């Protein structure tokens, strides 16, 4: 739930602090979606082997790591890596 509340703050941060354009921010959101789709496929493939505890725990931990990478990112590629991690592991946490 907290990640939904930060969406508007992300847009302001990437444009004001990092200096990315609206197009670049939109691309980051698309990249996050690619991470989420990849995670959904991974979870579906390994669903019998992944426990709810693992999904929830690793999802929360790595989502936080993604936010750290994003918040300290100085380039588009670094921020994009953070968004991929966010998209991928946010799916883990939501599934858990």
Buried (B, 14 or more C-beta within 10 A) or exposed (E): EEBEEEEEEBBEBBBEEBEBEEEBBEBBEEBBEEBBEBBBEBBEEEEEEBEEEEBBBBBBEBBBBBBEBBEEBEEBEBBBBBBBBBBBBBBBBBBB
